[in-house]
Amino acid sequence: MIAIASSSSTSGKAPLAAAEWPSWAHIEGQVLTLDFYEAIGEWFGGIGAREVVRVLREAKDVTRIVVHLNCAGGEVFDGVAIYNALAGHGARVEVEIDGMALSIASVIAMAGDIIRIAENAIMMIHDPWQIVSGTADEIREYADQLDRIKNMIVATYAARTGLEESEIAAMMKAETWMDAQEALEKGFATEIVEAKRVAACAADPRWFHNMPVALADRLRFITAEIRPKTAKEKLMAGKKSDEEKAAEEKAAAEKAAADKAAEDKAAEEKAAADKAAEDKAAADKAAEDKAAEEKAAADKAAEDKAAADKVAEEKAAAEKAAVEKIAADKAAEAAVQARAECKKYVEAFGGKGGEWFAAGKTFTEAQALQAEDLKAENARQAKEIERLGKAARAARGEEAPVTFVADGAGTGPDVSGLAGKIGENAAKVAGSIKFQKKGK
């Protein structure tokens, strides 16, 4: 809104101490930041030009001023004074429209060398208005004053946007609301920035004539629930009836009771949550202790089992070693007995004795085998001797039969020289044989 009220002087004030800086202004290095999140003008209980000018004078050496706007407007002369103070400071001015720049707040925005508007923010320009009372002549004077104020504002917008004054005057008369894109296209902003979440700025929809419905609904809620009533609202509302006061008092009492009930419920829920947390902590501790005990028991059981397994393994190894030793001793004893038995066979039967022992023949069976071998050998030798005798007789031309005398008492030719042609046993036999001629 653009409203008119008397402006106050800024002279005669001492410099601001560090603790006296208003909450909406702070300085860091060479940067001064101003947060205009209230109405403009002291008459509305908002930010007055006097304090803004004092802050700018205190920060005369800064090189950059950042102005954050989320403002529904206010007193026109305070707004114009703030615009002039910013534009004439000499520092680079950057305006950030965080939520809304309505009415005279949009004029303040024109002081920026850069005007950034959040993509979810809005601007609004309209004709100035005033609440007046007086005679017809006085009211006509007020109307002339409003025309002069409008011309001044039109010139300010035109200088910044480059639009024709006639177009701007028409936009103001229509109460034109602009989103970020429209503000950029019309030249009221130089760039669009990312959407922001900002604190609520109270504005009564009754101050305007062409406010978007969605925004009006939102601002009605903010006005009713957040912002205290201003002097102008009280003036516009008039005197309240006793019924309205009673209703307000009842609503206030109900709200207080509801708030108290909500606080009590929140306290109960917090106590319950704290108790649940304590119980859970105790349960967790008990579970941890139980798990630790079970782990200790399991570790002890594992150690005992490992010890028992080791004892069993050592016992089994000892038993196995003992069995293996007994087997080895028996095998060694059997080997000794076998060697002795084999030696007995060899001594009794010669080379064939070892073979018969290896073949598993009993001593009696070996004796029988030896007898058969001797019998066969004797038969072979006797046959060989008979052949040799025949050969000797034929050599002497004798036809008489030859008598073989095994005891050496017979007479006949000596055939001992032939003994070398037969085996060892035949030679032994031949040495004791005599050939003799029997009579006819």
C-alpha positions as CSV (number, residue, x, y, z in Angstrom):
1,M,0.0,0.0,0.0
2,I,1.0,3.6,-0.5
3,A,-0.3,5.8,2.2
4,I,0.6,9.3,3.3
5,A,1.6,10.4,6.7
6,S,3.8,13.2,8.1
7,S,7.5,12.5,8.0
8,S,9.8,13.1,10.9
9,S,13.2,14.8,11.0
10,T,16.4,12.7,11.3
11,S,18.5,15.5,12.7
12,G,19.7,15.9,16.3
13,K,20.5,12.2,16.9
14,A,23.7,10.9,18.3
15,P,25.7,8.2,16.3
16,L,24.4,4.7,16.8
17,A,26.2,2.5,19.3
18,A,26.9,-1.1,18.4
19,A,24.0,-2.3,20.7
20,E,21.6,0.3,19.3
21,W,21.6,-1.0,15.7
22,P,18.1,-2.1,14.7
23,S,17.3,-5.8,14.3
24,W,16.7,-5.4,10.6
25,A,20.2,-4.0,9.9
26,H,23.6,-5.6,10.3
27,I,27.1,-4.9,8.9
28,E,29.9,-7.3,8.2
29,G,33.1,-5.9,6.7
30,Q,32.2,-3.6,3.8
31,V,28.7,-5.1,3.4
32,L,25.6,-3.6,5.0
33,T,22.5,-5.8,4.9
34,L,19.0,-4.4,5.4
35,D,16.0,-6.8,6.0
36,F,12.8,-4.9,5.2
37,Y,10.4,-7.5,6.3
38,E,7.9,-5.1,7.9
39,A,5.6,-2.3,6.8
40,I,7.3,1.0,5.9
41,G,6.7,3.9,8.2
42,E,6.5,4.4,12.0
43,W,2.8,5.2,11.7
44,F,2.3,1.5,10.7
45,G,4.6,0.3,13.5
46,G,7.2,-0.6,10.9
47,I,10.5,0.6,9.6
48,G,10.8,4.4,9.5
49,A,12.9,6.5,7.2
50,R,14.5,8.2,10.1
51,E,16.2,5.0,11.4
52,V,17.1,3.8,7.8
53,V,18.9,7.2,7.1
54,R,20.7,7.0,10.4
55,V,21.9,3.5,9.7
56,L,23.1,4.5,6.2
57,R,25.0,7.5,7.7
58,E,26.7,5.2,10.2
59,A,27.6,2.8,7.4
60,K,28.9,5.6,5.1
61,D,32.1,3.7,4.3
62,V,30.6,0.4,3.1
63,T,31.0,-0.5,-0.6
64,R,28.0,-2.8,-0.9
65,I,24.4,-2.6,0.4
66,V,22.1,-5.7,0.2
67,V,18.4,-4.9,0.7
68,H,16.1,-7.9,1.3
69,L,12.4,-7.1,0.6
70,N,9.3,-8.9,1.8
71,C,7.1,-6.0,2.4
72,A,3.5,-5.0,1.6
73,G,4.2,-1.3,1.5
74,G,3.5,1.6,3.9
75,E,3.9,5.4,4.2
76,V,4.8,6.9,0.9
77,F,7.1,9.7,2.1
78,D,9.1,7.3,4.3
79,G,9.4,5.0,1.3
80,V,10.5,7.8,-1.0
81,A,13.0,9.0,1.6
82,I,14.4,5.5,1.9
83,Y,14.7,5.2,-1.9
84,N,16.6,8.5,-2.1
85,A,18.9,7.6,0.8
86,L,19.8,4.3,-0.9
87,A,20.2,5.7,-4.4
88,G,22.4,8.6,-3.0
89,H,24.6,6.6,-0.7
90,G,27.4,5.8,-3.2
91,A,27.7,2.1,-2.5
92,R,26.6,-0.6,-4.9
93,V,23.0,-1.4,-4.0
94,E,21.6,-5.0,-4.6
95,V,17.9,-5.5,-4.0
96,E,16.7,-9.1,-3.2
97,I,12.9,-9.4,-3.5
98,D,12.5,-12.5,-1.3
99,G,8.7,-12.6,-1.0
100,M,6.8,-9.5,-2.0
101,A,7.5,-5.9,-2.9
102,L,4.1,-4.2,-2.9
103,S,3.2,-0.6,-3.2
104,I,5.9,1.7,-1.8
105,A,8.2,-1.3,-1.3
106,S,8.3,-1.6,-5.1
107,V,9.5,2.0,-5.3
108,I,12.3,1.2,-2.7
109,A,13.3,-1.7,-5.0
110,M,14.0,0.7,-7.8
111,A,17.1,2.0,-5.9
112,G,18.9,-1.2,-6.7
113,D,21.8,-1.3,-9.2
114,I,20.7,-5.0,-9.4
115,I,17.2,-6.1,-8.6
116,R,16.9,-9.8,-8.1
117,I,13.4,-11.3,-7.7
118,A,12.8,-14.9,-6.4
119,E,10.9,-17.0,-8.9
120,N,8.0,-17.4,-6.4
121,A,8.0,-13.7,-5.4
122,I,5.6,-10.9,-6.5
123,M,5.5,-7.2,-7.2
124,M,2.6,-4.8,-7.2
125,I,2.2,-1.1,-8.2
126,H,-0.9,1.0,-7.7
127,D,-2.1,4.6,-7.2
128,P,-1.4,6.1,-3.8
129,W,-4.3,6.5,-1.5
130,Q,-5.0,8.3,1.8
131,I,-7.5,8.3,4.6
132,V,-8.7,11.9,5.1
133,S,-11.2,13.9,6.9
134,G,-12.0,17.6,6.6
135,T,-13.8,20.1,4.5
136,A,-14.4,19.9,0.7
137,D,-11.5,22.3,0.1
138,E,-9.2,20.3,2.4
139,I,-10.2,17.0,0.7
140,R,-9.6,18.6,-2.8
141,E,-6.1,19.6,-1.6
142,Y,-5.5,16.1,-0.5
143,A,-6.5,14.9,-4.0
144,D,-4.1,17.3,-5.7
145,Q,-1.4,16.0,-3.3
146,L,-2.1,12.4,-4.4
147,D,-1.7,13.4,-8.0
148,R,1.7,15.0,-7.4
149,I,2.8,11.9,-5.5
150,K,1.7,9.6,-8.3
151,N,3.6,11.7,-10.9
152,M,6.7,11.4,-8.7
153,I,6.4,7.6,-8.5
154,V,5.6,7.2,-12.2
155,A,8.8,9.1,-13.0
156,T,10.8,6.8,-10.6
157,Y,9.4,3.7,-12.3
158,A,10.0,5.0,-15.8
159,A,13.6,6.0,-15.1
160,R,14.4,2.5,-13.9
161,T,12.3,0.4,-16.3
162,G,12.4,2.4,-19.5
163,L,8.6,2.1,-20.0
164,E,6.5,5.1,-21.1
165,E,5.1,7.1,-18.2
166,S,1.6,6.7,-19.7
167,E,1.9,2.9,-19.6
168,I,3.1,3.0,-16.0
169,A,0.3,5.3,-15.0
170,A,-2.2,2.9,-16.5
171,M,-0.6,0.0,-14.7
172,M,-0.8,1.8,-11.4
173,K,-4.4,2.8,-11.9
174,A,-5.3,-0.9,-12.6
175,E,-3.3,-2.0,-9.5
176,T,-1.0,-4.4,-11.5
177,W,0.3,-7.5,-9.8
178,M,3.4,-9.1,-11.4
179,D,5.1,-12.5,-10.9
180,A,8.8,-12.8,-11.3
181,Q,8.7,-13.3,-15.1
182,E,6.4,-10.4,-15.7
183,A,8.5,-8.1,-13.4
184,L,11.6,-9.1,-15.4
185,E,9.9,-8.6,-18.7
186,K,8.6,-5.1,-17.7
187,G,12.0,-4.0,-16.4
188,F,11.1,-3.9,-12.7
189,A,13.7,-6.6,-12.0
190,T,17.1,-7.4,-13.6
191,E,17.2,-11.2,-12.9
192,I,15.2,-14.1,-11.4
193,V,16.7,-16.2,-8.7
194,E,15.8,-19.5,-7.1
195,A,12.6,-19.7,-5.0
196,K,13.0,-18.9,-1.3
197,R,11.2,-19.7,1.9
198,V,10.8,-16.5,3.9
199,A,9.1,-15.4,7.1
200,A,5.5,-14.2,6.8
201,C,4.9,-10.6,5.9
202,A,1.5,-9.4,7.1
203,A,-0.7,-7.5,4.7
204,D,-4.4,-6.9,4.9
205,P,-6.2,-7.8,1.6
206,R,-8.5,-4.9,2.3
207,W,-5.7,-2.5,1.5
208,F,-5.8,-3.5,-2.2
209,H,-8.4,-3.8,-4.9
210,N,-7.0,-6.3,-7.4
211,M,-5.1,-8.8,-5.3
212,P,-4.9,-12.4,-6.7
213,V,-7.4,-14.6,-4.8
214,A,-4.9,-17.2,-3.7
215,L,-2.6,-14.5,-2.2
216,A,-5.5,-12.8,-0.6
217,D,-6.6,-16.0,1.2
218,R,-3.1,-16.5,2.4
219,L,-2.6,-13.0,3.7
220,R,-5.9,-13.1,5.5
221,F,-4.6,-16.0,7.5
222,I,-1.3,-14.3,8.2
223,T,-3.1,-11.1,9.3
224,A,-5.5,-12.9,11.6
225,E,-3.0,-15.3,13.2
226,I,0.3,-13.5,13.2
227,R,0.4,-9.8,12.8
228,P,-0.7,-7.4,15.6
229,K,-3.2,-4.8,14.6
230,T,-1.8,-1.5,13.4
231,A,-3.1,1.9,14.1
232,K,-4.6,2.1,10.6
233,E,-6.5,-1.2,11.0
234,K,-7.9,0.0,14.3
235,L,-9.0,3.2,12.5
236,M,-10.5,1.3,9.7
237,A,-12.2,-1.3,11.9
238,G,-13.9,1.3,14.1
239,K,-15.2,0.7,17.6
240,K,-16.0,-2.9,18.3
241,S,-19.2,-3.9,19.9
242,D,-19.5,-5.6,23.3
243,E,-20.6,-8.8,21.5
244,E,-17.5,-8.7,19.3
245,K,-15.3,-8.1,22.4
246,A,-17.0,-11.0,24.2
247,A,-16.5,-13.2,21.2
248,E,-12.9,-12.3,21.0
249,E,-12.4,-12.9,24.7
250,K,-14.1,-16.3,24.4
251,A,-12.0,-17.1,21.4
252,A,-8.9,-16.0,23.2
253,A,-9.9,-18.1,26.3
254,E,-10.6,-21.2,24.1
255,K,-7.3,-20.7,22.3
256,A,-5.5,-20.4,25.7
257,A,-7.2,-23.6,26.9
258,A,-6.4,-25.4,23.6
259,D,-2.8,-24.2,23.9
260,K,-2.7,-25.4,27.5
261,A,-4.2,-28.8,26.5
262,A,-1.7,-29.1,23.7
263,E,1.2,-28.2,26.0
264,D,-0.1,-30.8,28.6
265,K,-0.4,-33.4,25.8
266,A,3.0,-32.6,24.5
267,A,4.4,-32.9,28.0
268,E,2.7,-36.3,28.5
269,E,3.9,-37.5,25.1
270,K,7.4,-36.4,26.0
271,A,7.3,-38.1,29.4
272,A,6.0,-41.3,27.7
273,A,8.7,-41.1,25.1
274,D,11.3,-40.5,27.7
275,K,10.0,-43.5,29.7
276,A,9.9,-45.6,26.6
277,A,13.5,-44.6,25.8
278,E,14.6,-45.5,29.4
279,D,12.8,-48.9,29.1
280,K,14.4,-49.5,25.8
281,A,17.8,-48.6,27.1
282,A,17.3,-50.9,30.1
283,A,16.1,-53.7,27.8
284,D,19.0,-53.2,25.5
285,K,21.4,-53.3,28.5
286,A,19.8,-56.5,29.7
287,A,20.0,-58.0,26.2
288,E,23.7,-57.0,26.0
289,D,24.4,-58.5,29.4
290,K,22.6,-61.7,28.5
291,A,24.4,-61.9,25.1
292,A,27.7,-61.4,26.9
293,E,26.9,-64.2,29.4
294,E,25.8,-66.5,26.6
295,K,29.0,-65.7,24.7
296,A,31.2,-66.3,27.8
297,A,29.4,-69.7,28.4
298,A,29.8,-70.6,24.7
299,D,33.5,-69.7,24.8
300,K,33.9,-71.7,28.0
301,A,32.1,-74.7,26.4
302,A,34.3,-74.4,23.3
303,E,37.4,-74.3,25.4
304,D,36.3,-77.4,27.4
305,K,35.4,-79.2,24.3
306,A,38.8,-78.3,22.7
307,A,40.6,-79.6,25.8
308,A,38.5,-82.8,25.9
309,D,39.1,-83.3,22.1
310,K,42.8,-82.8,22.7
311,V,42.9,-85.4,25.5
312,A,40.9,-87.8,23.3
313,E,43.2,-87.2,20.4
314,E,46.3,-87.8,22.6
315,K,44.8,-91.0,24.0
316,A,43.8,-92.3,20.6
317,A,47.3,-91.5,19.3
318,A,48.9,-93.3,22.3
319,E,46.6,-96.3,21.8
320,K,47.4,-96.4,18.0
321,A,51.1,-96.1,18.7
322,A,50.8,-99.0,21.2
323,V,48.9,-101.2,18.7
324,E,51.4,-100.4,16.0
325,K,54.3,-101.2,18.3
326,I,52.7,-104.6,19.2
327,A,52.1,-105.3,15.6
328,A,55.6,-104.3,14.7
329,D,57.0,-106.5,17.5
330,K,54.9,-109.4,16.3
331,A,55.9,-108.8,12.7
332,A,59.6,-108.7,13.8
333,E,59.2,-111.9,15.9
334,A,57.5,-113.6,13.0
335,A,60.2,-112.5,10.6
336,V,62.8,-113.9,13.0
337,Q,60.9,-117.2,13.2
338,A,60.5,-117.3,9.4
339,R,64.2,-116.7,8.9
340,A,65.1,-119.5,11.3
341,E,62.6,-121.9,9.7
342,C,63.9,-121.0,6.2
343,K,67.4,-121.6,7.4
344,K,66.3,-125.1,8.7
345,Y,64.8,-125.9,5.2
346,V,67.9,-124.7,3.4
347,E,70.2,-126.7,5.7
348,A,68.1,-129.8,5.3
349,F,67.2,-129.6,1.6
350,G,69.8,-127.3,0.0
351,G,68.8,-124.6,-2.5
352,K,65.4,-126.1,-3.1
353,G,64.6,-125.9,0.6
354,G,64.2,-122.1,0.3
355,E,61.9,-122.5,-2.6
356,W,59.7,-125.1,-0.8
357,F,59.6,-122.8,2.3
358,A,58.6,-119.8,0.2
359,A,55.9,-122.0,-1.4
360,G,54.5,-122.8,2.0
361,K,55.5,-126.5,2.1
362,T,55.6,-128.3,5.4
363,F,58.9,-129.9,6.5
364,T,57.4,-133.4,5.8
365,E,56.2,-132.3,2.4
366,A,59.7,-131.0,1.6
367,Q,61.2,-134.4,2.7
368,A,58.8,-136.2,0.3
369,L,59.7,-133.8,-2.5
370,Q,63.4,-134.4,-1.8
371,A,62.9,-138.2,-1.9
372,E,61.1,-137.9,-5.3
373,D,63.9,-135.8,-6.6
374,L,66.6,-138.2,-5.5
375,K,64.7,-141.1,-6.9
376,A,64.3,-139.5,-10.3
377,E,68.0,-138.5,-10.3
378,N,69.1,-142.0,-9.5
379,A,67.0,-143.4,-12.2
380,R,68.4,-140.9,-14.7
381,Q,72.0,-141.7,-13.6
382,A,71.4,-145.4,-13.8
383,K,70.1,-145.1,-17.4
384,E,73.1,-142.9,-18.3
385,I,75.5,-145.4,-16.9
386,E,73.9,-148.2,-18.8
387,R,74.2,-146.2,-22.0
388,L,77.9,-145.5,-21.3
389,G,78.5,-149.2,-20.6
390,K,77.0,-150.2,-23.9
391,A,79.1,-147.6,-25.6
392,A,82.3,-149.0,-24.0
393,R,81.6,-152.6,-24.9
394,A,80.9,-151.6,-28.5
395,A,84.3,-149.9,-28.5
396,R,86.1,-153.1,-27.5
397,G,84.1,-155.4,-29.7
398,E,82.6,-157.3,-26.8
399,E,79.2,-158.6,-27.0
400,A,79.0,-160.2,-23.6
401,P,76.7,-158.5,-21.3
402,V,78.2,-156.4,-18.6
403,T,77.3,-156.8,-15.0
404,F,77.3,-153.7,-13.0
405,V,78.7,-154.2,-9.6
406,A,78.0,-151.3,-7.3
407,D,80.2,-152.5,-4.5
408,G,83.5,-152.5,-6.6
409,A,84.1,-156.3,-6.3
410,G,83.4,-157.2,-9.9
411,T,85.9,-157.4,-12.7
412,G,85.8,-155.7,-16.1
413,P,87.0,-152.8,-18.0
414,D,87.6,-149.6,-16.0
415,V,85.1,-146.9,-17.1
416,S,86.1,-144.3,-14.6
417,G,87.5,-142.2,-17.4
418,L,84.0,-141.8,-18.7
419,A,82.8,-140.4,-15.4
420,G,83.7,-136.9,-16.3
421,K,81.0,-136.9,-19.1
422,I,78.2,-137.2,-16.5
423,G,77.1,-135.2,-13.6
424,E,78.5,-135.0,-10.1
425,N,76.4,-137.8,-8.7
426,A,77.1,-140.0,-11.7
427,A,80.9,-139.7,-11.2
428,K,80.5,-140.7,-7.6
429,V,78.6,-143.8,-8.7
430,A,81.0,-144.6,-11.6
431,G,83.9,-144.6,-9.2
432,S,82.6,-147.6,-7.4
433,I,81.5,-149.7,-10.6
434,K,83.6,-152.5,-12.1
435,F,82.8,-154.2,-15.4
436,Q,83.4,-158.0,-15.7
437,K,82.9,-160.5,-18.4
438,K,80.6,-163.4,-17.5
439,G,81.6,-166.9,-18.8
440,K,79.8,-168.5,-21.7
